Amino acid sequence: MMTEQARPAEAHRVVIVGAGFGGLEATYRLAGAPVSITLVDRRNHHLFQPLLYQVATASLATSEIAWPVRYLLRGRPEVTTLYATVTGIDAQARRVLLDDGDALPYDTLVLATGARHAYFGHDEWEPFAPGLKTLEDATTLRRRILVAFERAERETDPQRRAALLTFVIIGAGPTGVELAGTIAELAQDTLPPDFRNIDTHKARVVLIEAGPRVLAGFADDLSAYAQRALESIGVEIVLNQPVTECTADCVVYGGHRLETKTIIWAAGVRASPAAEWLGAPADRAGRLEVLPDLTVPGHPDIYAIGDTVVIAGPDGKPVPGIAPAAKQQGRYVAEAIKARLRGGTPAPFRYKHAGSLAQIGKRKAVIDFGRFKLRGALAWWIWGIAHIYFLIGLRHRLSVAISWLWVYARDQRAARLITQGSSKVAR
Amino acid sequence: MMTEQARPAEAHRVVIVGAGFGGLEATYRLAGAPVSITLVDRRNHHLFQPLLYQVATASLATSEIAWPVRYLLRGRPEVTTLYATVTGIDAQARRVLLDDGDALPYDTLVLATGARHAYFGHDEWEPFAPGLKTLEDATTLRRRILVAFERAERETDPQRRAALLTFVIIGAGPTGVELAGTIAELAQDTLPPDFRNIDTHKARVVLIEAGPRVLAGFADDLSAYAQRALESIGVEIVLNQPVTECTADCVVYGGHRLETKTIIWAAGVRASPAAEWLGAPADRAGRLEVLPDLTVPGHPDIYAIGDTVVIAGPDGKPVPGIAPAAKQQGRYVAEAIKARLRGGTPAPFRYKHAGSLAQIGKRKAVIDFGRFKLRGALAWWIWGIAHIYFLIGLRHRLSVAISWLWVYARDQRAARLITQGSSKVAR
């Protein structure tokens, strides 16, 4: 199906599935190598997932954290971008199977297919407790949060109104903490002057965590600081409580029933079906167990990277599912492919943990770089500058900087739009 | 249902239905009057419709042309914003009926409910030829246009590929002309470096008009200029041809069948059901025939303004359905309400036509201010500055200015996102 005019017929064919941080980095780093590349994604855009919660909470627009994949690779004639859904892999024939019945032949395959949120055997909770992985997830969450305030404004029954003004976030990792902090600020700082019948200050934001502390991946004192900082902006924190039920009207934990109309799932992820495609060994979360050179056992021509794999870091703990880890793996795979094409044997992948950052509120963040730890306002500025730095392209940086400036200085969030339905549909 | 704490019990109750240009202007201009206002809309945002085609063609983000209504009225404690859908009017009891069974009592009612696109008795065309009135319409069109290019990239059959690369716009008013010009530029300037298998320069953009010229509302020489300008960027123009059929695969006009996968409807509108709610006289497009003081015949306490009414201008021709006309009517109604409360009788509404503007391409526009006519690059700059001026708030102005700067200088459109579905769903 692909016309091959742009590539030498003898070029080594690399197919990369997934244009997230890992897949895109591998594509970037293969520049100049004697390969032809096909990058397949079922979305047309690369997404800056670390800021997705800001779209869900109306601080940023969708186009501020997403880029058309084609656009990012417009200067690379040897790269073909394909907007298609992969349905399986024929490893014997070395072909990637697509949803339209077509197949892509490869010499080397890179699987960078990411993860979705997971409900630990409770998939029936998904409609009541949506997660946050795609732009649609974010605009759906934004609609739910804003519609809850709108319905509360029209509700006369005090109990129902209280349920509408109760926002529950399940899972206190970085995403859960950032969502809880931002929703609290929305209710405390942005929305109060807008409503006439409700006092949005009275909205409850409840963060429920099964483990003993928030931000478990950070140092103990930073966790404690994050907890205090969240509580200071009105977030209620419930620790050591696994959720046992989610419905349209409530969440249940430890025998306690909390009435709410808005539950957000930030508690766990499940890898894409890459392991199933290959019939390869995977852990409980569906993540491929790859070899030290990031190839799939028994498939030396198939690499797997990012959230869809599990591999131990130098400290023996699994490499975390964060953007820098996926990028390091993408870079490693590109170098490994180049080394092999030169006849060499690449050294094993070695993860270097650069550090962890999480934003808590408008002027509060925590930074854990191992030896170097920071919290408070300075950490927040570093967090902001680092994230703007990692955005691609001057236009996005300018645009996000302006949006943040407005949130910072005026407490106004421009993206407070309820889309996908009128008031009738949304209720 | 409304708590009344913020308003004097004796205040005259004004209910305004619709937060478009007319309804919002009436609300603004009633500031300081001894009234309590309830502004109802089934969307939570005011939309700057004149730039909606730029969202559909990926130049602007949704949040750059929309504002939460509540936010715009946050400093007006006597105004209650209601996110609700009106289902009817009980004119006898002076109540507006809402979808949740609730009713809003009024002393004066202002209907500013706008219009939707209309298919002249061919509603079956709507799925194949969507129109452009809401943010969702715009993101849906954007998805269709971008997905057509994506599918063409994967299509090997030359005939099917040609159909995917044929974009048909029906109706050559300002919206049709602006859409045709922008899609042509997308194909000619923005997309070429992104694709490997197709040459997007070969995309056809066909503008079909039932009447004898494009931009019929403008002076003859400006129409002729617009036609030449469109043709110079590759738009094919078909005049004097009413469309007789739209399907999933083609559009038919004058016995000619044109294969296409993307049809956009910019040919006609139908007023909201305000006339039906009242059983009041309306024209063929469903527009209420109002009295010279913009009240509905037989209902001196009900005003109707904007696209949902038809009234003759000073030249005898109907007042056009454009934003400045709706705003003038909103302003008039606010002044009329204030005059009546003082015991006066307002003079009849008199429309002043300020002028017409339309953008054709990146450096081309036409301006028809009656005596003052302008076309070309200078007109384009005036068009751009005027539109940025009319946006609400510095943040939106900055943001749109940056987006346009990027389109202008780099031919890059940041909002090229296919959302609401993966490649599988979208096809």
Interface residues (C-beta under 8 A of the other chain):
Chain A: M1 M2 T3 A6 D41 R42 R43 N44 H45 A61 T62 S63 E64 A66 P68 R70 Y71 L73 R74 G75 P77 T80 T81 L82 Y83 A84 T85 D99 D100 D102 L135 E136 T139 L146 V147 E150 E153 R154 T156 P193 D194 F195 R196 N197 R395 H396 L398 S399 I402 S403 W406 Q412 A414 A415 R416 L417 I418 T419 Q420 G421 S422 S423 K424 R427
Chain B: M1 M2 T3 A6 D41 R42 R43 N44 H45 A61 T62 S63 E64 A66 W67 P68 R70 Y71 L73 R74 G75 P77 T80 T81 L82 Y83 A84 T85 D99 D100 D102 L135 E136 T139 L146 V147 E150 E153 R154 T156 P193 D194 F195 R196 N197 R395 H396 L398 S399 I402 S403 W406 Q412 A414 A415 R416 L417 I418 T419 Q420 G421 S422 S423 K424 R427
